[in-house]
Amino acid sequence: MSTKHSSPMIANGIKNNEESLADGHLSSAPTGARVELRLWSPRELAQRLVAWLEESGAKPGDRIGDRAGLADLWGVSASTMREAVRILEAAGILEQKVGAGGGVFFQPREADAIAGVLLWSAALGRIGDAALVRALAEIEGLIAAHAALRAGPEDVRRCERAARSDDASQRDSLFHEVLTECAGNEMLGILRRALAEAVGGRAGEARAAGRSVGGNLDHVAYSHAYIVDAVRTGDAAEASRRARRHIEVVLET
């Protein structure tokens, strides 16, 4: 497999893997428990790809190869590699590009990656729906508090415009994105988007199963206005309380 478009660290990682895969086994497998790579499930392969990326010191934007070459390198079928890459792409870790200079790239998107972890944990029963909603409510509360402490007049006007957006289907998400920008804390924004994605994913699964999810949509418009009022007056504690209550009521926890 050609590595001319890969970083030196990735290239070295590929070389080491090629040497360790010479006999069709993973050299790091415990003695007496060597694993035939071709028997890995896509999820198992995805986990090993993540470990490989970490060990190789991959940097965002590094090209790690193409799917066919990676399948050959790891000794798995094309379909197994395709599904493993799809899993990591959905989790916000890899990105596939087509055309000249295309291939598979290490392109982590922090919020998507965190959301992927949350969704996997939720699917395994480690995080319940109520816990996800409570976490989102707490993060939204922190964001509103930060916005109240630093938002200027123009920031408040932006929040007001977002709260009155003509697009009712996007009004809530737009308002929270603008409020997050006004808070000026990138990490809180990453966590908010990840939790919102995870909560939305679970809600989508529930709706697909015919279960009623959420409610109190009439609450959205006036609760946004209440949050903006607290931000305008610089009352961080009240802005936080109103934002938390907004999430709890809209998602009916």
C-alpha positions as CSV (number, residue, x, y, z in Angstrom):
1,M,0.0,0.0,0.0
2,S,1.3,3.4,-0.9
3,T,1.8,5.8,1.9
4,K,3.1,8.8,0.0
5,H,0.1,11.0,1.1
6,S,0.3,9.8,4.7
7,S,2.2,11.5,7.6
8,P,5.5,10.0,8.7
9,M,3.9,8.7,11.9
10,I,1.1,7.0,10.0
11,A,3.6,5.6,7.5
12,N,5.7,4.1,10.4
13,G,2.5,2.7,11.9
14,I,1.6,1.1,8.6
15,K,5.1,-0.4,8.3
16,N,5.0,-1.8,11.8
17,N,1.6,-3.3,11.1
18,E,2.7,-4.8,7.8
19,E,5.6,-6.5,9.7
20,S,3.3,-7.7,12.5
21,L,0.7,-9.0,10.0
22,A,3.2,-11.1,8.0
23,D,1.8,-14.3,9.5
24,G,-1.8,-13.1,9.5
25,H,-1.9,-12.5,13.3
26,L,-1.8,-9.5,15.5
27,S,1.6,-9.4,17.1
28,S,0.4,-7.7,20.2
29,A,-2.2,-10.3,21.0
30,P,-1.5,-12.1,24.3
31,T,0.4,-15.4,24.1
32,G,-2.0,-18.2,23.6
33,A,-4.8,-15.8,22.5
34,R,-3.7,-14.8,19.1
35,V,-6.5,-13.4,17.0
36,E,-7.1,-14.1,13.3
37,L,-7.8,-10.7,11.9
38,R,-10.2,-12.0,9.3
39,L,-12.6,-13.1,12.1
40,W,-12.9,-9.6,13.6
41,S,-16.3,-8.0,13.5
42,P,-16.6,-4.4,12.1
43,R,-17.0,-3.0,15.6
44,E,-13.9,-4.9,16.8
45,L,-11.9,-3.7,13.8
46,A,-13.1,-0.1,14.4
47,Q,-11.8,-0.3,18.0
48,R,-8.4,-1.6,16.9
49,L,-8.2,1.1,14.2
50,V,-8.8,3.8,16.9
51,A,-6.0,2.3,19.0
52,W,-3.7,2.2,16.0
53,L,-4.4,5.8,15.2
54,E,-3.6,6.8,18.8
55,E,-0.4,4.7,18.9
56,S,0.8,6.1,15.5
57,G,0.4,9.7,16.7
58,A,-2.0,10.5,13.9
59,K,-2.9,14.2,13.5
60,P,-6.1,15.7,12.2
61,G,-6.1,15.7,8.4
62,D,-3.7,12.8,8.0
63,R,-4.5,10.4,5.2
64,I,-4.3,6.9,6.5
65,G,-4.9,5.2,3.1
66,D,-7.8,4.0,1.1
67,R,-10.4,1.3,2.1
68,A,-9.0,-1.4,-0.2
69,G,-5.5,-0.9,0.9
70,L,-6.5,-0.8,4.6
71,A,-8.5,-4.0,4.2
72,D,-5.5,-5.7,2.6
73,L,-3.2,-4.3,5.4
74,W,-5.4,-5.5,8.2
75,G,-6.2,-8.8,6.6
76,V,-10.0,-8.3,6.6
77,S,-12.6,-8.4,3.9
78,A,-13.6,-5.3,2.0
79,S,-17.0,-5.4,3.5
80,T,-15.6,-5.6,7.1
81,M,-13.3,-2.6,6.5
82,R,-16.1,-0.7,4.8
83,E,-18.4,-1.1,7.8
84,A,-15.6,-0.3,10.3
85,V,-14.8,2.9,8.5
86,R,-18.5,3.7,8.4
87,I,-18.7,3.2,12.1
88,L,-15.8,5.6,12.7
89,E,-17.1,8.1,10.2
90,A,-20.4,8.2,12.0
91,A,-18.6,8.6,15.3
92,G,-16.8,11.6,13.9
93,I,-13.3,10.1,13.9
94,L,-12.6,9.3,10.2
95,E,-13.7,11.0,7.0
96,Q,-13.9,9.5,3.5
97,K,-13.1,11.7,0.4
98,V,-13.5,10.7,-3.2
99,G,-11.7,11.8,-6.3
100,A,-8.1,12.9,-6.8
101,G,-6.3,12.9,-3.4
102,G,-9.2,11.1,-1.8
103,G,-9.1,8.2,0.6
104,V,-9.7,7.7,4.3
105,F,-8.6,10.6,6.6
106,F,-8.2,11.0,10.3
107,Q,-10.5,13.9,10.7
108,P,-11.9,14.0,14.3
109,R,-14.9,16.1,14.9
110,E,-15.0,16.6,18.7
111,A,-18.7,16.9,19.2
112,D,-19.5,14.0,16.9
113,A,-16.9,11.8,18.5
114,I,-18.2,12.5,22.0
115,A,-21.8,12.0,20.8
116,G,-20.7,8.6,19.3
117,V,-19.2,7.5,22.6
118,L,-22.4,8.7,24.5
119,L,-24.6,6.8,22.0
120,W,-22.6,3.7,22.3
121,S,-22.7,3.8,26.1
122,A,-26.4,4.5,26.0
123,A,-27.0,1.6,23.7
124,L,-25.1,-0.7,26.1
125,G,-27.3,0.5,28.9
126,R,-24.5,2.4,30.6
127,I,-26.2,5.8,30.2
128,G,-30.0,6.1,30.5
129,D,-32.1,8.5,28.6
130,A,-32.9,10.5,31.8
131,A,-29.2,10.8,32.6
132,L,-28.4,12.2,29.1
133,V,-31.2,14.8,29.4
134,R,-30.0,15.9,32.9
135,A,-26.4,16.3,31.6
136,L,-27.7,18.3,28.6
137,A,-29.7,20.5,31.0
138,E,-26.7,21.1,33.2
139,I,-24.5,22.1,30.2
140,E,-27.2,24.4,28.9
141,G,-27.4,26.0,32.3
142,L,-23.6,26.6,32.3
143,I,-23.8,28.1,28.8
144,A,-26.6,30.5,29.7
145,A,-24.7,31.6,32.8
146,H,-21.5,32.3,30.7
147,A,-23.6,34.2,28.2
148,A,-25.2,36.3,31.0
149,L,-21.7,37.2,32.2
150,R,-20.2,38.2,28.9
151,A,-22.9,39.0,26.4
152,G,-23.1,42.5,25.1
153,P,-26.1,44.4,23.5
154,E,-25.5,42.9,20.1
155,D,-25.2,39.4,21.5
156,V,-28.5,39.9,23.2
157,R,-30.1,41.1,20.0
158,R,-28.7,38.0,18.1
159,C,-30.3,35.8,20.8
160,E,-33.6,37.6,20.4
161,R,-33.6,37.2,16.6
162,A,-32.8,33.5,16.9
163,A,-35.7,33.1,19.4
164,R,-38.0,34.7,16.9
165,S,-36.8,32.8,13.8
166,D,-39.4,32.2,11.1
167,D,-38.2,28.6,10.7
168,A,-40.1,26.9,13.5
169,S,-38.5,23.5,12.9
170,Q,-35.0,25.0,13.4
171,R,-35.8,27.7,16.0
172,D,-34.8,25.8,19.1
173,S,-31.5,24.5,17.7
174,L,-30.6,27.9,16.2
175,F,-31.3,29.7,19.5
176,H,-29.1,27.3,21.4
177,E,-26.3,27.6,18.9
178,V,-26.4,31.4,19.1
179,L,-26.5,31.3,22.9
180,T,-23.5,29.0,22.9
181,E,-21.6,31.4,20.7
182,C,-22.4,34.3,23.1
183,A,-21.1,32.2,26.0
184,G,-17.7,32.1,24.3
185,N,-16.7,28.8,25.7
186,E,-15.7,26.3,23.0
187,M,-15.6,23.2,25.3
188,L,-19.1,23.9,26.6
189,G,-20.2,24.2,23.0
190,I,-18.6,20.8,22.0
191,L,-20.2,19.1,25.0
192,R,-23.6,20.7,24.3
193,R,-23.6,19.6,20.6
194,A,-22.5,16.1,21.6
195,L,-25.2,15.7,24.2
196,A,-27.9,17.2,22.0
197,E,-26.9,14.8,19.2
198,A,-27.0,11.9,21.7
199,V,-30.4,12.9,23.1
200,G,-31.7,13.5,19.6
201,G,-30.5,10.0,18.5
202,R,-32.3,8.3,21.4
203,A,-35.4,10.3,20.7
204,G,-35.3,9.3,17.0
205,E,-35.0,5.6,18.0
206,A,-38.0,5.9,20.3
207,R,-40.1,7.6,17.7
208,A,-39.2,4.9,15.2
209,A,-40.4,2.4,17.7
210,G,-43.7,4.2,17.9
211,R,-43.2,5.7,21.4
212,S,-44.1,9.3,22.2
213,V,-41.0,11.5,22.9
214,G,-40.8,15.0,24.3
215,G,-43.6,17.5,24.3
216,N,-44.5,21.0,25.6
217,L,-43.3,22.5,22.3
218,D,-45.4,25.6,23.1
219,H,-43.0,26.1,26.0
220,V,-40.1,26.7,23.7
221,A,-40.9,30.2,22.5
222,Y,-41.6,31.8,25.8
223,S,-38.8,30.0,27.6
224,H,-36.3,31.3,25.1
225,A,-37.6,34.8,25.9
226,Y,-37.2,34.2,29.6
227,I,-33.6,33.0,29.1
228,V,-32.8,36.1,27.0
229,D,-34.2,38.4,29.7
230,A,-31.9,36.9,32.3
231,V,-28.9,37.2,29.9
232,R,-29.8,40.8,29.2
233,T,-29.8,41.7,32.9
234,G,-26.5,39.8,33.5
235,D,-28.2,37.5,36.0
236,A,-26.1,34.3,35.5
237,A,-27.8,32.3,38.2
238,E,-31.3,33.0,36.9
239,A,-30.2,32.4,33.2
240,S,-28.8,29.1,34.3
241,R,-31.9,28.1,36.2
242,R,-34.2,29.0,33.3
243,A,-32.1,27.2,30.7
244,R,-32.0,24.0,32.8
245,R,-35.8,24.2,33.3
246,H,-36.3,24.8,29.6
247,I,-34.5,21.5,28.7
248,E,-36.3,19.6,31.4
249,V,-39.8,20.8,30.3
250,V,-39.2,20.4,26.5
251,L,-37.9,16.9,27.0
252,E,-40.3,16.0,29.8
253,T,-37.9,14.6,32.4
